[in-house]
């Protein structure tokens, strides 16, 4: 490890975190030629840049001392585009500077500003914050950065894109001219170059990773799907890859909410992030991901900026991003700091050219395939069952006693079947999906059964009081029916969606249990009722009777009427003709 300009206190913190080798950007900022200079760094998300500028600031802030002096006005400001990134930076600096006695305070929008002012009044060494909140504290006199030795702009390109230019210039103008200015950005558009020329002096240009735009530790996959099976493909991807933590990106708040409801309905532990959430709700969602209570996060691009989730192994683009930069920013949530990750693009058949263009623009080669099938996932489940903690954790005395009792009262086969049933009940059921690239010309019609499908066994019909007008969709109806009725997907037959109602087939063998369970939720949920005689509910219009059934003259006895020329079209012409005859009668 390069330690040329790393103080021993920080070197010890790195060793405690098992940092055996620095990343390229970290190595570059601690090199001798970078010491005490302004830095203009282009580095991709996930390259270890937070620790990089933490190391780069160390010699400036400590100034040869072993520990920081008494806290007073801040020695450094770190500006980040989002609340999540600012809070993440604070957490990273707390362990990195733990042996220096540094006091680090975060000031971000959405948090209690009065509490932040009290913390600033007590003295601080490093302040991390978002542009708007830092400017507000400076204008109100709570934050005095007039003696700051360094300013860091993290993800500067994102801050310019979000419209923070005025706030950034205000903050930089409030700090001393002889400060160090460290500017970190994934890209260097014209706005960043202009900002650097104006506020930096003799800056050292560092391009981490040799300018490669792709992430070396991320494997890209592109999954071709029918447009109406995209959500099913997401479900199967989560079941196949079984990540410890995953993030799924959608383009709008509505899409995020819908996908979140879909996954929760299917039994996944998921949270969502979008701009409509308050800071407290966002913090709760992120904390549930960090402590393992939730494993999946569905988010928009803006809401996910700056998020660093532990053990994030999978990124799914449920909707294609708008451009290649956004795609890489999304994918950069995984494959961080030397860890491996997977980024999957779900590509509907009508968006394939767009996906190929994005990948080509980013210089990325993706592995194309169809979505994981239900059969493949069930085969994986049969192998994974042997690694389940239920089978691997050593039994205690009480477990052994219960096991002995079970062996006395049940056969080994009955016990094994019960165990398999319990283990399978923990897993969301995989979806039936098709590969557009193999043997199927058209997508299935949503909500209808193919004409050639035969339902085996006797089936009972039930009616739900939701239909197309309520956006009824088999994607959420099927899991709801299974949950409400206490049945499996194999027990559900055809689902026929009408304008205001939906008709569902359920296997007659479980129909009684289904309706007993379903009625428990009828008071405050979708109403489900049996259809005892389906044809009575949907009577057909009687066919017109033949002449000999009318009870009047037979056809042969009625006079023949010769058809005249076709009259005017029905509508205004006919009504006008009627009025004309009526007026003529009056005359």
ABEGO torsion letter per residue (X at the ends): XBAAABBAAAAAAAAAAGBABBBAAAAAAABAAABGBBBBBBBBBGAGAAAAAAAAAAAAAAGGBABBBBBBBBABBBBBABAAAAAAAAAAAAAAAAAAGBBBBBBBBGBBAAAAAAAAAAEBABBBBBAAAAAAAAAAGABBAAABABBBBBGAAAAAAAGAAAAAAAAAAABBAABBBBBBBABBBAAAAAAAAAABBGBBBBBBGGGBABBAABBBBBBBBBAAAAAAAAAAAAAAAGBABBBBBBABAAAAAAAAAAAAAAGBBBBBBBAABBAAAAAAAAAAAAAGABABBBBBAAAABGBBBBGBABBBBABBBABAAAAAAAAAABGBGGBBBBBBBBBBAAAAAAAAAAAAAAGBBBBBBBBBBAAAAAAAAAAAAAABAAAABBBBAAAAAAAAAAAAABBAAAAAAAAAAAAAAABBBBBBBBBAABGBABBBBBGBBBAABBBBEBBBBBBBABBAAAGBBAAAAAAAAAAAAGBBAAABBBBBBBAABBBBBBBAAAAAAAAAAAAAAAAABBBBBBBABAAAABBBBBBBBBAAAAGBBBAAABBBBBBBBBBBBBEAAAAAAAAAAAAAAAX
